[in-house]
Amino acid sequence: MPDFTREQQHGGRVAGVDEVGRGPLAGPVVAAAVVFGAGVPDDLAAVIDDSKKLKPAVREAIAARLPDVPGIEIGLGAASASEIDTLNIHHAAHLAMQRAVARLPHLPDYVLVDGNKLPSFGCRGEALVGGDALSLSIAAASIMAKVVRDRIMARLDVRWPAYGWDRNSGYGTVVHRAALSSAGVTPHHRKTFGTVRRQIEHLAMEGRA
């Protein structure tokens, strides 16, 4: 389980940053930055974990409670599918994280990022591989980013229901791939991703692109 050790080691305002949505075929990549300015309540610390390990209802409950934690600061950022196609997913994920940190009320003193590369934030920081299993701030950021992204995909599903985005969050499930063939490519698809790119090429060959 993640803890608050690394935040306490650095002192000051330490932001945990994480992103979700590198792998899907559609939708934005979303990042969150979380600063526990007054520490983490014990009962909340006991349930915060890497978002991938938590059931959706648990993630939603934690995300609903986080804004009410005394002293907390939360910043959210995203990069669109078109930005992913322009920049590539790696640089777009870094852009989303930079936007999340920029949307905090104040620049943090230190940033802890999940991953092996540290984007430029204008302050000191470090990248932690598996950071969402080590740092409570990063884990909280992973939960916020996941919940927000899932909500975005559920809203997009209302307009483009064929792809099952309310259930698969844009990942390349059987339903999603089948809909690419039958319903085509939407503005929210990542056109440089192999599965989508091949479908665009196939439609072009048939004169339907």
VEXDREN-2710 file (C-alpha; in Angstrom, 1 decimal):
% VEXDREN-2710
k/r/px/py/pz
1/MET/0.0/0.0/0.0
2/PRO/1.2/3.5/-0.7
3/ASP/2.2/5.8/2.2
4/PHE/3.2/9.4/2.9
5/THR/6.9/8.7/3.6
6/ARG/8.3/10.4/0.4
7/GLU/6.1/13.5/0.8
8/GLN/7.3/13.9/4.4
9/GLN/11.0/13.4/3.4
10/HIS/10.8/16.3/1.0
11/GLY/8.7/18.7/3.2
12/GLY/6.8/21.7/1.9
13/ARG/4.1/21.3/-0.7
14/VAL/4.6/18.0/-2.5
15/ALA/2.4/17.2/-5.5
16/GLY/1.8/13.6/-6.6
17/VAL/1.1/13.4/-10.3
18/ASP/-0.2/10.6/-12.4
19/GLU/-2.0/10.2/-15.8
20/VAL/-4.4/7.6/-17.2
21/GLY/-5.3/6.7/-20.8
22/ARG/-2.1/6.0/-22.6
23/GLY/-3.4/2.8/-24.2
24/PRO/-6.9/3.4/-25.4
25/LEU/-7.8/3.8/-29.1
26/ALA/-10.0/6.9/-28.4
27/GLY/-10.4/9.8/-26.0
28/PRO/-7.9/12.1/-24.2
29/VAL/-5.1/11.2/-21.8
30/VAL/-6.0/12.7/-18.4
31/ALA/-3.7/13.7/-15.6
32/ALA/-4.2/14.8/-12.0
33/ALA/-2.0/16.5/-9.5
34/VAL/-2.7/16.2/-5.8
35/VAL/-1.1/18.1/-2.8
36/PHE/-2.1/16.9/0.7
37/GLY/-1.1/20.2/2.4
38/ALA/-2.2/19.1/5.8
39/GLY/-1.5/15.4/5.5
40/VAL/-3.9/12.5/4.8
41/PRO/-6.6/11.5/7.2
42/ASP/-5.9/8.0/8.5
43/ASP/-9.1/6.4/7.4
44/LEU/-8.6/7.8/3.9
45/ALA/-5.0/6.7/3.8
46/ALA/-6.2/3.2/4.6
47/VAL/-8.2/3.0/1.3
48/ILE/-6.2/5.0/-1.2
49/ASP/-4.3/2.8/-3.6
50/ASP/-3.3/2.5/-7.2
51/SER/-6.5/3.2/-9.1
52/LYS/-6.0/0.0/-11.2
53/LYS/-6.4/-2.0/-8.0
54/LEU/-9.7/-0.5/-6.9
55/LYS/-13.2/-1.3/-8.0
56/PRO/-15.0/1.6/-9.8
57/ALA/-17.4/2.2/-6.9
58/VAL/-14.4/2.6/-4.5
59/ARG/-12.6/4.9/-6.8
60/GLU/-15.8/7.1/-7.1
61/ALA/-16.2/7.2/-3.4
62/ILE/-12.6/8.3/-2.8
63/ALA/-12.7/10.9/-5.6
64/ALA/-15.9/12.3/-4.1
65/ARG/-14.3/12.7/-0.7
66/LEU/-10.9/14.0/-1.8
67/PRO/-12.0/17.6/-2.5
68/ASP/-13.2/17.9/1.1
69/VAL/-9.9/16.9/2.7
70/PRO/-8.5/19.9/4.7
71/GLY/-5.6/21.6/3.0
72/ILE/-5.8/19.5/-0.2
73/GLU/-5.1/21.0/-3.7
74/ILE/-6.2/19.2/-6.9
75/GLY/-5.3/20.1/-10.4
76/LEU/-6.6/18.4/-13.6
77/GLY/-5.2/18.4/-17.1
78/ALA/-5.8/16.6/-20.3
79/ALA/-4.4/16.2/-23.9
80/SER/-6.9/15.5/-26.7
81/ALA/-6.8/12.7/-29.2
82/SER/-5.7/15.2/-31.9
83/GLU/-2.9/16.4/-29.6
84/ILE/-1.9/12.8/-29.0
85/ASP/-1.7/12.3/-32.8
86/THR/0.4/15.4/-33.2
87/LEU/2.8/15.0/-30.3
88/ASN/2.7/11.2/-29.8
89/ILE/1.3/9.6/-26.6
90/HIS/4.4/10.0/-24.5
91/HIS/4.7/13.8/-25.0
92/ALA/0.9/14.2/-24.8
93/ALA/0.9/12.5/-21.4
94/HIS/3.6/14.8/-20.2
95/LEU/1.6/17.8/-21.5
96/ALA/-1.5/16.6/-19.6
97/MET/0.6/16.3/-16.4
98/GLN/2.1/19.8/-16.9
99/ARG/-1.4/21.2/-17.3
100/ALA/-2.5/19.5/-14.2
101/VAL/0.3/21.0/-12.1
102/ALA/-0.3/24.4/-13.7
103/ARG/-3.9/24.2/-12.5
104/LEU/-2.9/23.9/-8.9
105/PRO/-3.5/27.1/-6.9
106/HIS/0.3/27.5/-6.5
107/LEU/3.4/25.8/-7.9
108/PRO/4.4/23.0/-5.6
109/ASP/7.8/22.8/-4.0
110/TYR/8.4/19.3/-5.2
111/VAL/6.7/16.9/-7.6
112/LEU/6.5/13.1/-7.4
113/VAL/5.5/11.6/-10.8
114/ASP/4.5/8.1/-11.5
115/GLY/6.8/6.7/-14.3
116/ASN/10.4/6.8/-15.4
117/LYS/10.5/10.3/-17.0
118/LEU/10.1/13.6/-15.2
119/PRO/8.3/16.4/-17.3
120/SER/9.4/20.0/-16.8
121/PHE/7.2/21.6/-14.1
122/GLY/9.3/24.6/-13.1
123/CYS/10.1/23.1/-9.8
124/ARG/12.2/20.2/-8.4
125/GLY/10.8/16.6/-8.6
126/GLU/11.5/13.0/-9.4
127/ALA/9.9/10.1/-11.3
128/LEU/9.0/7.0/-9.4
129/VAL/8.5/3.8/-11.3
130/GLY/5.3/2.2/-9.8
131/GLY/4.8/5.4/-7.9
132/ASP/1.1/4.9/-7.5
133/ALA/1.9/1.9/-5.2
134/LEU/4.4/4.0/-3.2
135/SER/3.1/7.5/-2.7
136/LEU/-0.3/8.4/-1.3
137/SER/-0.3/11.6/-3.3
138/ILE/0.4/9.8/-6.6
139/ALA/-2.2/7.2/-5.8
140/ALA/-4.8/9.9/-5.1
141/ALA/-3.9/11.5/-8.4
142/SER/-4.3/8.2/-10.2
143/ILE/-7.8/7.9/-8.7
144/MET/-8.8/11.4/-9.7
145/ALA/-7.5/11.0/-13.2
146/LYS/-9.1/7.7/-13.7
147/VAL/-12.5/8.8/-12.4
148/VAL/-12.5/12.0/-14.5
149/ARG/-11.4/10.2/-17.7
150/ASP/-14.1/7.5/-17.3
151/ARG/-16.7/10.2/-16.9
152/ILE/-15.5/11.9/-20.1
153/MET/-15.7/8.6/-22.0
154/ALA/-19.2/8.0/-20.6
155/ARG/-20.3/11.4/-21.9
156/LEU/-18.8/10.8/-25.3
157/ASP/-20.6/7.4/-25.4
158/VAL/-23.9/9.2/-25.4
159/ARG/-23.2/10.7/-28.8
160/TRP/-21.2/7.7/-30.2
161/PRO/-22.8/4.7/-28.5
162/ALA/-21.6/2.0/-31.0
163/TYR/-18.1/1.8/-29.5
164/GLY/-19.1/0.9/-25.9
165/TRP/-17.0/3.7/-24.4
166/ASP/-19.1/3.8/-21.2
167/ARG/-17.8/0.3/-20.5
168/ASN/-14.4/0.0/-22.2
169/SER/-13.2/3.6/-21.7
170/GLY/-11.9/3.7/-25.3
171/TYR/-9.7/0.6/-25.0
172/GLY/-9.6/-1.8/-28.0
173/THR/-12.2/-4.3/-26.9
174/VAL/-13.9/-6.6/-29.3
175/VAL/-17.0/-4.4/-29.3
176/HIS/-14.9/-1.3/-30.0
177/ARG/-12.9/-2.8/-32.8
178/ALA/-16.1/-4.2/-34.4
179/ALA/-17.6/-0.7/-34.3
180/LEU/-14.6/0.8/-36.0
181/SER/-15.4/-1.5/-38.9
182/SER/-19.1/-0.9/-39.0
183/ALA/-19.5/2.7/-37.8
184/GLY/-16.1/4.1/-38.8
185/VAL/-13.7/6.5/-37.1
186/THR/-14.8/9.4/-34.9
187/PRO/-13.1/12.7/-34.2
188/HIS/-12.1/11.3/-30.8
189/HIS/-10.2/8.3/-32.2
190/ARG/-6.4/8.4/-32.1
191/LYS/-5.6/8.1/-35.8
192/THR/-1.9/7.4/-35.3
193/PHE/-2.6/4.3/-33.2
194/GLY/-2.2/1.1/-35.3
195/THR/-5.7/-0.3/-35.0
196/VAL/-7.3/3.0/-36.0
197/ARG/-4.7/3.8/-38.6
198/ARG/-5.3/0.5/-40.3
199/GLN/-9.0/1.0/-40.3
200/ILE/-8.6/4.4/-41.9
201/GLU/-6.4/2.9/-44.6
202/HIS/-8.9/0.1/-45.2
203/LEU/-11.8/2.6/-45.6
204/ALA/-9.7/4.7/-47.9
205/MET/-9.1/1.7/-50.1
206/GLU/-12.8/1.1/-50.2
207/GLY/-13.5/4.8/-51.0
208/ARG/-15.3/5.3/-47.7
209/ALA/-12.8/7.4/-45.8
END
